[in-house]
Amino acid sequence: MPDNENEAESAPSAQHLLARRLNLLLDVAAEERGEPLTFLELKEELAARGVGLSRARWSYMKDGTGHLVSDPELLAAISEVFGVDPDYLLGSQGPELPELIDSRLEFLKALRAAKVKSFAARALGEVSPETLRVITEYLNKDIVGHSFGKQLPATDQEDSGGGPPSIP
C-alpha cells in the first residue's frame, strides 16, 4: 500500500482532533485552577453566554465519538470560557493557529509533568539512584505516550517479573 494511504488511514478524524483540543484545554484549566473544570461549571459558563450544552453532547465531544460538533456558536463560547481564540476549535484559520495553541498547551502539560517528577523525587526520599532512573524513565514514556493519545504496551521487563518492579 502506498505511504499516503497509510497516512490517511492513521490520520485522526475531525472528531478526534476536536476531542484532543478540548482535553488539552481541560488539562490546562485544571492546572491553572488546581482542580478540574466540572461539566456543571462549564454548562453554567455557557448558559451565561446564551449557549446550551447537554452532558451527552459534551461527553461525545470530549471522547471524539459520535458525529462532529461543528456548531460555531457553541465552539466559540467554549473557546471563550477557556480563553483561547475561537479559531482553535472552529479550525477556520488553517492549521497554524491550532498548532501554535497545541504547542503552548503541550508545554504547560510538560511543566506539570515536571512538577510531578519533582514531587515524586522529594516524596520518595532516600531511594537508590537506579530506582529513581527507572521511575523517571517510566514517567517519561508515560508522558510521551499520553501526549500522542496512545496506550503504551507493557514491556518484556514488566511482564517477565524480573528486574525492577513495574510502576502502576
SEMIRO-125323 format. One line per 2 residues: their letters; for each residue x, y, z of N, C-alpha, C. Coordinates in nm, 3 decimals. Example, Ala and Ser with C-alpha at 12.3 -4.5 7.8 and 13.67 -1.06 7.14 Angstrom:
2
AS = 1.319,-0.569,0.780,1.230,-0.450,0.780,1.320,-0.330,0.780  1.285,-0.225,0.708,1.367,-0.106,0.714,1.290,0.003,0.787
// end
This chain:
168
MP = 0.085,-0.118,0.000,0.000,0.000,0.000,0.089,0.124,0.000  0.060,0.226,-0.077,0.143,0.347,-0.080,0.142,0.418,0.055
DN = 0.250,0.491,0.082,0.263,0.561,0.209,0.150,0.658,0.235  0.104,0.731,0.131,-0.001,0.830,0.154,-0.132,0.766,0.196
EN = -0.157,0.642,0.153,-0.278,0.574,0.200,-0.264,0.535,0.346  -0.145,0.491,0.389,-0.122,0.459,0.530,-0.139,0.583,0.616
EA = -0.089,0.697,0.568,-0.103,0.821,0.643,-0.249,0.860,0.656  -0.326,0.843,0.549,-0.468,0.879,0.554,-0.542,0.790,0.652
ES = -0.505,0.661,0.655,-0.572,0.570,0.748,-0.538,0.602,0.892  -0.415,0.650,0.918,-0.375,0.676,1.056,-0.404,0.819,1.100
AP = -0.443,0.907,1.008,-0.474,1.045,1.044,-0.597,1.049,1.133  -0.591,1.128,1.239,-0.706,1.136,1.328,-0.826,1.201,1.259
SA = -0.942,1.158,1.296,-1.065,1.215,1.241,-1.085,1.355,1.298  -1.173,1.430,1.235,-1.205,1.565,1.283,-1.262,1.558,1.425
QH = -1.340,1.453,1.456,-1.395,1.436,1.590,-1.282,1.417,1.692  -1.182,1.336,1.654,-1.071,1.311,1.746,-0.983,1.435,1.764
LL = -0.965,1.513,1.658,-0.889,1.637,1.672,-0.959,1.734,1.765  -1.090,1.747,1.751,-1.166,1.833,1.840,-1.156,1.781,1.984
AR = -1.171,1.651,2.002,-1.162,1.592,2.136,-1.025,1.618,2.197  -0.920,1.604,2.118,-0.785,1.628,2.170,-0.770,1.773,2.215
RL = -0.821,1.864,2.135,-0.811,2.006,2.170,-0.891,2.037,2.296  -1.011,1.982,2.305,-1.092,2.005,2.424,-1.023,1.949,2.548
NL = -0.965,1.831,2.536,-0.899,1.770,2.651,-0.772,1.846,2.690  -0.702,1.902,2.593,-0.588,1.988,2.626,-0.635,2.111,2.704
LL = -0.745,2.170,2.658,-0.800,2.286,2.729,-0.840,2.250,2.871  -0.902,2.134,2.887,-0.942,2.089,3.020,-0.820,2.064,3.110
DV = -0.715,2.005,3.053,-0.592,1.980,3.129,-0.530,2.110,3.178  -0.520,2.206,3.089,-0.460,2.334,3.125,-0.547,2.407,3.228
AA = -0.678,2.403,3.210,-0.769,2.467,3.306,-0.753,2.403,3.444  -0.741,2.272,3.449,-0.724,2.202,3.576,-0.593,2.245,3.642
EE = -0.488,2.261,3.562,-0.360,2.304,3.617,-0.370,2.445,3.672  -0.432,2.534,3.597,-0.443,2.674,3.640,-0.532,2.689,3.762
RG = -0.640,2.613,3.768,-0.737,2.624,3.877,-0.698,2.542,3.999  -0.618,2.441,3.976,-0.585,2.350,4.085,-0.687,2.239,4.101
EP = -0.788,2.240,4.017,-0.890,2.135,4.016,-0.956,2.133,3.879  -1.011,2.018,3.840,-1.075,2.010,3.707,-1.199,2.098,3.697
LT = -1.225,2.143,3.577,-1.349,2.214,3.547,-1.458,2.109,3.533  -1.563,2.120,3.610,-1.670,2.021,3.602,-1.765,2.053,3.488
FL = -1.842,1.954,3.448,-1.941,1.977,3.344,-2.040,2.085,3.387  -2.084,2.079,3.513,-2.182,2.178,3.560,-2.126,2.319,3.556
EL = -1.999,2.336,3.589,-1.937,2.469,3.580,-1.933,2.516,3.434  -1.894,2.426,3.346,-1.890,2.462,3.204,-2.029,2.496,3.154
KE = -2.127,2.416,3.191,-2.265,2.439,3.148,-2.314,2.577,3.195  -2.280,2.614,3.319,-2.319,2.745,3.371,-2.250,2.858,3.295
EL = -2.119,2.839,3.268,-2.045,2.941,3.192,-2.105,2.959,3.053  -2.141,2.848,2.990,-2.200,2.857,2.856,-2.339,2.919,2.861
AA = -2.418,2.883,2.963,-2.552,2.939,2.978,-2.545,3.092,2.995  -2.444,3.139,3.067,-2.426,3.283,3.084,-2.397,3.351,2.951
RG = -2.351,3.275,2.855,-2.323,3.327,2.720,-2.438,3.296,2.624  -2.547,3.242,2.678,-2.664,3.213,2.596,-2.654,3.086,2.514
VG = -2.567,2.993,2.556,-2.546,2.869,2.481,-2.574,2.751,2.572  -2.648,2.653,2.520,-2.678,2.532,2.597,-2.589,2.417,2.555
LS = -2.568,2.325,2.648,-2.488,2.206,2.621,-2.536,2.093,2.710  -2.571,1.980,2.648,-2.613,1.864,2.727,-2.491,1.783,2.769
RA = -2.507,1.708,2.876,-2.398,1.623,2.926,-2.359,1.520,2.819  -2.458,1.463,2.750,-2.429,1.362,2.648,-2.346,1.422,2.534
RW = -2.385,1.540,2.488,-2.312,1.605,2.379,-2.169,1.636,2.422  -2.152,1.688,2.542,-2.020,1.718,2.593,-1.936,1.591,2.602
SY = -1.997,1.485,2.644,-1.926,1.358,2.657,-1.872,1.311,2.523  -1.956,1.311,2.420,-1.905,1.262,2.292,-1.813,1.363,2.224
MK = -1.823,1.489,2.260,-1.726,1.586,2.209,-1.588,1.559,2.269  -1.583,1.534,2.400,-1.455,1.508,2.468,-1.396,1.373,2.429
DG = -1.482,1.276,2.400,-1.435,1.141,2.368,-1.404,1.123,2.220  -1.451,1.215,2.136,-1.428,1.202,1.992,-1.517,1.097,1.928
TG = -1.629,1.067,1.992,-1.723,0.970,1.939,-1.846,1.043,1.886  -1.928,0.973,1.814,-2.048,1.037,1.758,-2.013,1.127,1.642
HL = -2.107,1.211,1.604,-2.084,1.298,1.489,-2.002,1.421,1.532  -1.940,1.485,1.434,-1.859,1.603,1.460,-1.949,1.719,1.499
VS = -1.917,1.781,1.611,-1.989,1.901,1.653,-1.921,2.019,1.587  -1.996,2.087,1.502,-1.938,2.200,1.429,-2.019,2.328,1.448
DP = -2.103,2.331,1.551,-2.185,2.447,1.582,-2.094,2.564,1.618  -2.084,2.665,1.532,-1.990,2.774,1.557,-2.019,2.852,1.685
EL = -2.147,2.867,1.718,-2.182,2.941,1.840,-2.133,2.865,1.963  -2.155,2.734,1.967,-2.112,2.652,2.080,-1.960,2.650,2.090
LA = -1.892,2.624,1.979,-1.746,2.615,1.982,-1.682,2.749,2.017  -1.740,2.859,1.969,-1.688,2.991,2.005,-1.707,3.019,2.153
AI = -1.822,2.979,2.207,-1.848,3.001,2.350,-1.754,2.916,2.436  -1.730,2.792,2.396,-1.636,2.707,2.470,-1.497,2.769,2.466
SE = -1.457,2.817,2.350,-1.327,2.883,2.336,-1.316,3.002,2.430  -1.424,3.079,2.438,-1.426,3.196,2.525,-1.412,3.155,2.671
VF = -1.480,3.049,2.712,-1.471,3.001,2.850,-1.325,2.967,2.884  -1.255,2.905,2.790,-1.117,2.863,2.815,-1.014,2.970,2.779
GV = -1.061,3.083,2.724,-0.970,3.193,2.695,-0.877,3.169,2.577  -0.926,3.098,2.476,-0.846,3.078,2.355,-0.919,3.135,2.235
DP = -0.846,3.160,2.131,-0.905,3.210,2.007,-1.007,3.109,1.956  -1.128,3.153,1.920,-1.231,3.059,1.872,-1.186,2.975,1.753
DY = -1.093,3.029,1.673,-1.044,2.952,1.558,-0.974,2.823,1.601  -0.930,2.817,1.727,-0.866,2.695,1.776,-0.962,2.576,1.767
LL = -1.087,2.598,1.803,-1.186,2.491,1.796,-1.261,2.491,1.663  -1.280,2.608,1.605,-1.354,2.617,1.479,-1.270,2.572,1.360
GS = -1.139,2.592,1.370,-1.050,2.549,1.262,-1.066,2.627,1.134  -1.111,2.751,1.142,-1.137,2.828,1.021,-1.014,2.905,0.971
QG = -0.904,2.901,1.043,-0.785,2.975,1.002,-0.672,2.884,0.956  -0.703,2.762,0.922,-0.599,2.669,0.880,-0.529,2.607,1.000
PE = -0.426,2.526,0.975,-0.363,2.451,1.082,-0.266,2.530,1.170  -0.225,2.651,1.128,-0.121,2.722,1.201,-0.163,2.758,1.343
LP = -0.281,2.816,1.360,-0.325,2.857,1.493,-0.341,2.736,1.586  -0.411,2.631,1.545,-0.420,2.514,1.633,-0.284,2.458,1.671
EL = -0.188,2.457,1.577,-0.054,2.407,1.610,0.013,2.495,1.713  -0.003,2.626,1.702,0.056,2.718,1.798,-0.005,2.697,1.936
ID = -0.137,2.691,1.942,-0.202,2.673,2.071,-0.172,2.535,2.127  -0.175,2.431,2.042,-0.141,2.297,2.086,-0.002,2.294,2.149
SR = 0.094,2.358,2.082,0.231,2.354,2.134,0.239,2.425,2.268  0.167,2.534,2.285,0.166,2.603,2.415,0.101,2.518,2.522
LE = -0.010,2.455,2.487,-0.079,2.370,2.585,0.005,2.247,2.620  0.069,2.187,2.521,0.156,2.073,2.548,0.272,2.114,2.638
FL = 0.324,2.235,2.618,0.431,2.285,2.704,0.382,2.296,2.848  0.263,2.348,2.867,0.208,2.357,3.003,0.191,2.218,3.065
KA = 0.148,2.121,2.984,0.137,1.984,3.035,0.274,1.929,3.074  0.376,1.959,2.995,0.511,1.912,3.027,0.561,1.976,3.156
LR = 0.530,2.103,3.175,0.568,2.169,3.301,0.500,2.100,3.419  0.375,2.065,3.402,0.301,1.996,3.508,0.366,1.861,3.536
AA = 0.403,1.790,3.431,0.466,1.659,3.449,0.599,1.674,3.522  0.672,1.780,3.492,0.799,1.804,3.561,0.775,1.827,3.710
KV = 0.667,1.898,3.743,0.632,1.918,3.884,0.603,1.785,3.952  0.534,1.697,3.880,0.502,1.566,3.936,0.630,1.488,3.962
KS = 0.723,1.491,3.866,0.850,1.420,3.883,0.925,1.476,4.004  0.928,1.607,4.016,0.998,1.671,4.127,0.935,1.631,4.260
FA = 0.803,1.635,4.265,0.732,1.597,4.387,0.761,1.451,4.421  0.756,1.364,4.322,0.780,1.221,4.346,0.920,1.199,4.399
AR = 1.019,1.270,4.344,1.156,1.254,4.391,1.169,1.297,4.537  1.102,1.406,4.573,1.107,1.452,4.713,1.033,1.355,4.804
AL = 0.919,1.305,4.758,0.837,1.216,4.840,0.905,1.081,4.861  0.980,1.036,4.762,1.046,0.906,4.774,1.165,0.910,4.868
GE = 1.218,1.029,4.891,1.328,1.042,4.986,1.451,0.965,4.943  1.497,0.879,5.032,1.622,0.806,5.010,1.597,0.680,4.930
VS = 1.592,0.695,4.800,1.574,0.584,4.708,1.701,0.576,4.625  1.739,0.455,4.588,1.862,0.439,4.512,1.854,0.513,4.379
PE = 1.969,0.558,4.330,1.970,0.627,4.201,1.913,0.539,4.089  1.940,0.408,4.095,1.889,0.318,3.992,1.735,0.316,3.993
TL = 1.676,0.312,4.111,1.530,0.312,4.121,1.473,0.443,4.069  1.539,0.555,4.102,1.492,0.685,4.051,1.500,0.691,3.899
RV = 1.609,0.632,3.841,1.620,0.632,3.695,1.507,0.551,3.632  1.475,0.437,3.693,1.367,0.353,3.640,1.234,0.427,3.647
IT = 1.209,0.493,3.758,1.084,0.569,3.775,1.079,0.683,3.674  1.190,0.756,3.659,1.195,0.867,3.564,1.171,0.817,3.422
EY = 1.235,0.707,3.386,1.216,0.651,3.252,1.070,0.614,3.230  1.009,0.551,3.328,0.869,0.513,3.316,0.780,0.637,3.299
LN = 0.803,0.739,3.382,0.722,0.861,3.372,0.739,0.927,3.236  0.863,0.932,3.187,0.886,0.994,3.056,0.814,0.917,2.946
KD = 0.819,0.784,2.948,0.749,0.705,2.848,0.599,0.727,2.859  0.549,0.735,2.980,0.405,0.754,3.000,0.362,0.891,2.949
IV = 0.441,0.993,2.976,0.408,1.128,2.931,0.406,1.134,2.779  0.508,1.077,2.715,0.515,1.077,2.568,0.396,1.001,2.511
GH = 0.365,0.885,2.566,0.252,0.806,2.517,0.120,0.878,2.528  0.099,0.946,2.640,-0.028,1.016,2.658,-0.036,1.142,2.573
SF = 0.077,1.206,2.547,0.070,1.327,2.466,0.034,1.296,2.322  0.055,1.172,2.279,0.016,1.134,2.144,-0.111,1.052,2.145
GK = -0.177,1.040,2.260,-0.304,0.969,2.267,-0.291,0.820,2.252  -0.174,0.764,2.288,-0.152,0.621,2.273,-0.162,0.551,2.407
QL = -0.198,0.425,2.402,-0.190,0.339,2.517,-0.059,0.263,2.502  0.033,0.277,2.596,0.162,0.214,2.582,0.154,0.065,2.615
PA = 0.219,-0.020,2.534,0.219,-0.163,2.564,0.312,-0.192,2.679  0.286,-0.304,2.748,0.375,-0.346,2.855,0.507,-0.390,2.793
TD = 0.617,-0.366,2.865,0.746,-0.410,2.815,0.772,-0.552,2.861  0.870,-0.618,2.796,0.906,-0.753,2.837,0.950,-0.755,2.982
QE = 1.023,-0.652,3.023,1.072,-0.645,3.160,0.955,-0.640,3.258  0.853,-0.565,3.225,0.737,-0.556,3.315,0.661,-0.688,3.319
DS = 0.657,-0.759,3.206,0.582,-0.882,3.201,0.656,-1.001,3.262  0.789,-0.995,3.261,0.866,-1.113,3.300,0.871,-1.135,3.450
GG = 0.848,-1.032,3.527,0.859,-1.046,3.671,1.001,-1.024,3.717  1.098,-1.017,3.624,1.236,-0.991,3.660,1.264,-0.843,3.654
GP = 1.375,-0.803,3.708,1.413,-0.662,3.700,1.334,-0.580,3.799  1.341,-0.451,3.786,1.272,-0.363,3.878,1.121,-0.382,3.871
PS = 1.052,-0.357,3.980,0.907,-0.372,3.977,0.845,-0.269,3.883  0.734,-0.308,3.822,0.664,-0.213,3.736,0.591,-0.115,3.824
IP = 0.567,0.002,3.770,0.500,0.108,3.844,0.363,0.126,3.785  0.257,0.119,3.863,0.123,0.133,3.805,0.097,0.272,3.756
// end
